[in-house]
Amino acid sequence: MKIAVIGAGNVGGTLGRSLAQKGHEIIFGVRDPQSEKVQNLLASIPNNATASSNQAACAESEVIILTTPWQTTQAAIASCGDLTNKILIDCTNPLTEDFSGLSIGFTTSGGEQVAEWAKGAKVYKVFNQTGFGIMADPVLEGRKAVMFVCGDDEESKLTVIKLTEDVGFETIDAGKLSTARLLEPYGMLWIKLALVHGLGRDFAFAIVRRN
């Protein structure tokens, strides 16, 4: 598939690299495609990756992966152009500026806010529940880390689940986009455990089933 990755930071770069390795064509949407940072990222991906403006990247792509900091997300979406009927994978968490908590929740979510900003897009909350190091290699001690997916359009959700599996996660359909109200605090739990409570970044959650 042609996939636009909006943002070329740790999360965007990791997901773009992983999906390019699976044969998908990646277009990074960035402010300056010729910057040293972006060119170094492209050089680290041997094939299937280019960089362009947000609007050009989205116009060419079937799927858009949003990896921006929360404070710049609305502006990033506005710069993407018409997103009608595009599959939009929202990896963001609505973190406060000091990363101490979430800025919204309970009666809405960042995912639902993204859907308001990206009118006409099919929005899914995914890849917000762990760090980029786990995204680079989601298998720990022989077990796949779990990644929950939520969104309203059931047909396109199958595509999102397949892409999440391509990255390497065990993928669970968590229902409608409103479930992002649960998945964003869940992502905040990972951040707190990793950065505040001493677990570090090299751990993940998994599903354990009784036979």
Buried (B, 14 or more C-beta within 10 A) or exposed (E): BEBBBBBBBBBBBBBBBBBBBBEBBBBBBBEEBEEEEBEEBBEEBEEBBBBBBBBBBBBBBBBBBBBBBBEEBBEBBEBBBEBEEBBBBBBBBBBEEEEEEBEBBEEBBBBBBBBEBBEEBBBBBBBBBBBBBBBBBBEEEEEBBBBBBBBBBEEBBEBBBEBBBBBBBBBBBBBEBBBBBBBBBBBBEBBBBBEEEEEEBEBBBBEEEEE
